[in-house]
């Protein structure tokens, strides 16, 4: 449970639990690494679009599995916060809390995505212009978390994205599905049944990704709505989500000094491993990422939950935790503009535009902070106050 959620608990939550501040901080670190990863994704995308170079992301190549780290954290936090509270809380109350926590920024991300797309003239990737009416339709669908079908007129960017105005919203789509699965049946599982369920999901996950069913040679599915991506995205979410739940139920806290810095360095190191090519057979690149998700990420969550945060470190973790979700959900519309600029100017390396890349990072963080301070935090406080008034 986030600190904001603790501060706005409705009346039916009368008991409190220790708050794992370092997990908030690690979520923020992962969000920052996603931001940097997308900077370098832009160079690879520009190469692919202009037909030069390998199109392989050369820095933080595995940064996309930060999403899978988020899924593990989500399973851990939700199970820890809610497993023992269902006698005092209805399914409707649970969904209301999750909507208040997640949906305001999702709506803001859709608005920012529409504004950014209009700012570049509603230009699709192929150079054609999308009508404003379809841009507005795409924005409303994104606000309602309704995915776009590839090739439909409201899939305005023309790249097959589930949410073309703000690509990373796809992970929120699956996050909501994970919350629904938790509320309807996963919370009812005994720890042994949950362990068996997680094992089976791990087998399916390994078959799908290591066996390269998608043909992507990476755990990078879920962003579009075709069958491979939908079911692959669902498995991609549900396995780490279940791992997080299982970890929360079996976790025994211990004091570990320096956990935040250890985990942060490990995340950077894991994401920085170069692309691992395969020579037929299984996908070695996906195998590496599967090991990260199934073994290393749970260890990092355990270390983070065991870590000690005091003084300045506590403030760092609080700040990173508060910014993590806004940063994740608002940065990509800025990236679309950056990618267009890279393609148009045929820029393929960081050294050619490091000052612009730095500006992208700073502006993304600043936008996230403004959204948090003047929109997300006040609106959630208002909504939670309204919920308390209805108790």
N, C-alpha and C positions, 0 to 999 in steps of 0.2 A: 504494500500500500504506500502510495506517495505521501509526502508530507502535506501536500495540499488536500488530499483525500482525508487524512487524519484530522486536519483542522476543520473540515466541513462535514464530519460524520453526522448522519441523521440520528434521531433519538433512539432508534432501535439498536444502535451500536454503543453499548455502554462500557464494554471492556476494551482495554487497550493492550497492545503488544509491542515488543521492542521493534524499532524501525531500523532496517538495514540501510544505513546512509550510503555505504560504499557501493551498493548495487545501483543506487541512483547515479552516483558518480560514474560508474562503469557504463551505464546506459548513455550518459553524456559523452564519454570518450568514444564509444562506438558510433554515436551520431556524428561526431566530428570526423571520424575516420571515413564514414559514408560520404560526407561532404568532400573530403579530399579524394576519395576513390572516384567520385563522379567528375571531378576536375580532370583526372587522367583518362576516364572513360571518354571524355569529349575528344581527346586527341585520337584515340583509337577509332571513334565514330567518324571523325573528319577524314581519317585515312581511308576507311571503308567506303564512305560516300564518294570521295574523290578518286578512289581506285589506286591509291598508293600505299606502300608499306604493308605490314602484316595485319593491322587492325586488332592486334592483341594489346590489352591493357598491360603496361610495363611497370607500373608502380601501384602498390597495394592491390595486386591483381585479384586477390580473393576478398576484397572489401565488401562484395555483395552478400557474403554470408554473415555480415553484421546483422542482417535481418533475421537470420536463424538464431543468432545470439539474443536478439530482442524477443523472439518467440519463447526461448527457454526462460528468460527473465519474466515474461508475462505469465507463463505457467506457474513458475515459482511464487510470484507475488500474489496471484489470484488464489492459488491453493492455500497459501499461508494466511491470507487475509480473510477468506470466506469459508473454508471447509467446515469450521466448527460454529458457524453462525446461522446455519439454515433453519434452526429452530426459532430464530428471531427475525428472519428475513424471508420474504417471498421471492419467487422467480421474477416477478414484476419489479420488485425493489432492487434486485440485483441488476437487471437490465437498465433500469433507470440510472443507477449509479455509473454503470459503464458508459452509457450514452452521454451523460454529463461530463464524464472524464475525457472521452475521445472525440465526440462529434463536433463541438464548437470549433476546434482547430481544423477538423476535416472540412467543414464548411468554409472556413477562412482560406484553406489551401485551394479550394475550388475557385473562390473569388480571385485570389492572387494569380492562379493559373490562367483564368480567363483574361484578366488585365494584361498579363505578360504576353499572351497570344495575340491579343488585339494590338498591343504596342508594336509588334513586328509585322503588322498588316494582315493578320490572320493567314499567314503564308504556311501552307503545308510543306512537308519535306520535299515533295516533288516540284515545288515552285508554284502550284496552283493556289487559288485563294478560296478559303472557306467562308460561306455566307455567315453573317453575324447571327442570323436566326439559329443556325446549327451550333454555333459557339455557345449561345445562351442555353440551348438544349443540353449540350454537353456539360455545361456548368451545373444546371439543375439536376441532371442525372448523377453527377459526381457528388453533389450535396446529399442526395438520397442514397448514395453508395450503390447505384445501379450501373453495372459494367457495360461498356460499349462493345458491340459485336464488330469484329474486324471487317472493314469494307463498308459499314453502314455510314450514312451521311453525317451522323453525329459523332463518328470516330474521326474528329476533325483534323488531327495532325497527320493521319495517313500512315502511321507506323505500326498499326495493329494493337496499340496499347489499350488495356482495359479501361484506363482513365486518362485520356489523351491530353487533358489540360494539366495534369499533375501525376505523372507516372507512379511514384511511390505509394499512391493511395491504394494500389493493388494489395499491399501487405495489410492495410487496415481492413480491407474486404475479408481477408482470411483471418485476421485477428478477431473480427466480429463472429465469424463462423466458429472459431475456437471458443469464444465466450459462450456461444449458444450450445456447443457440444458439452462444455463444462456444466452449464446450468441444467441441461436436460438429462444427462446420464453420467458424465465422467465423475462428477462429485460424489455420486452414489457408489462408485467402485471401492471395494476394499483395497488396501495397499497391495495385497498379493495379486488381485485381479488387475489393478492398474499396472503393476510390474509386468504381468504377462501381456497385457494390452500394449504396453510400450515396447516390449521385445518384438511382438508381431509387427508393430508399426516400423520398427527399426529394420526388420527383414525386408518389408515392402519398400522402405526408403532406399535401402542399399540396392535392391533389385532394380528400382526405377532409375536411380542416378548413377550408380557404379556400372550398371548394365547399359547405361546411356540410351534409355528408351526414347528420350526426347531428341537425341542427336545433338544436344548443345555442348556436350563434353564438359559440363559444369553444373553446379546446383544453382541454376539461374532461371528457373521457370516460375510461372505464376503471374506474369505481368500482362498476359493477354488471355483471351477467353476461349481459345481453341481447346479441344478435348485434352490434348497432352498437357497443356499448361494448366488447365483447371484442376484436373486430378493430380497432376504433379505438384501444383501449388498447395492443394489441400493436404497431401501427404507431407510436403515440405513444412507446412505449419504444424500439423497435428503431432508429428513425431517429437520435435523439440519441445512443443508445448507440454506434451505428456512427460517428457524427461524432466522438465521444470517442476511439474506437479509432484512427480515421484521424489525428486530431490527435496522438495519442501516437506514432504511427509516423513522422510527418513533422516532428515538433517539433524545433526547434533552439533550445536554451536561450540566453537573453541576460539580462543583469542590468537590471532595471527597478526604480528606486526609487519607493516610495510605491504599489506595485501593490495592496497590500491595501486601502488607503483608497480608491483610485480605483475598484477593482472593487466595493467595498461600497457606495459612493455610487451607482455605476451601477446596481447591483441594485435599490436603493431607488427610484431614478428610473424604471427600467423598469417596476417593479411598480406605481408610483403613477400611471401614465398612466390617465386616466379611460376608462370604457367607450366604445368607438367604435361608434356605431350605423350600421347599413347601411340603404340605401333600395332593397331588392331586389338581386338579383344575388349577387355574392360577399360573404362575411362579412369586412368590414373589420377587425372586432375580432380574428378568427382570423388574418387576414393580418398584423396587427401582431405577434401572438404567434408566428407562424411565422418572421417576420424575426428576432425575438429569439432563437429556438431555433436557426435555421440559420446566423445570422451573428454576432449580438452575444454570445451565450453562449460560442461557441468562442473569440471574442476574449478574453473574460473569463478563460476557463480558461488560455489562452496567457499572458495577463498574470500570472495567479496563479502559473503554473509558472515564470515569469521573475522573479518578485518576490524581494526580499531580506527575510528575517525574522531579526532579531537582537534580543538582550536581551529587553526587556519584550514586544515584538511577537511574538517566538517563543513566549513563554509564553501569550500571548493566543490565538495560533493553535492551540497544543496543547490548551488548555482548550476552545475552541470546537469543535475537531475531535472531541474525546472526547465532548462532550455532544451533538453534532449528531444522531446516530442515536437515542440514548435519548430525547432531547427530541421528535424527530419521531414516535416510535412510542408514546409514553405520554401525550402531551398531549391527544389528542382525546377520550378518555373523560371528561376534566374538561370539555371543551367541550360534550359532550352535556348535562351537568348545567347548565352555564351557559345553553345554548340553551333548555332547559325553563324555567329561571327567567325568561329574557327574554320568552318567550311568555306565561307565566302572568301576569307583571306588566305586560305590554304596554309594554315598554321597547324603543325603536327607535333610540336615538342614544347615542353614546359619552359625551356630556356628562351624561346622566342616570345613568350608572353607572361613571364612570371609575375610581372606587376599587375596585369589584368586578372590573373588567377588569384592573386592575393586580394585584390579588390572584390572579387566574387566571394571569397571566404568571409571577408569582413562584412560585406553587405548582407550576406545570408545570416550571419550571426546577429547583426543589428536588426534585421527584419524580424527574426525569431524573437528577439528580446522585446521589441515594440509590440508584437502580437501578444506575447505573454503578459506584459505589464498592463496594457491598455485594453485588451480584449479577452483573452482566454481566462486569466485569473479572475477578473471582476465578473465575467459572465457566469463562470462556474460557481462562484460564491453566491451570486444572485439565484441561480437555479437550485443550489443546495438549500438555500434559505427558504425558497418556496416549497421545497420538498419537506422540510422540517415543519413548516406551517400547516402542512396537510396531514401530519401525523396525528 
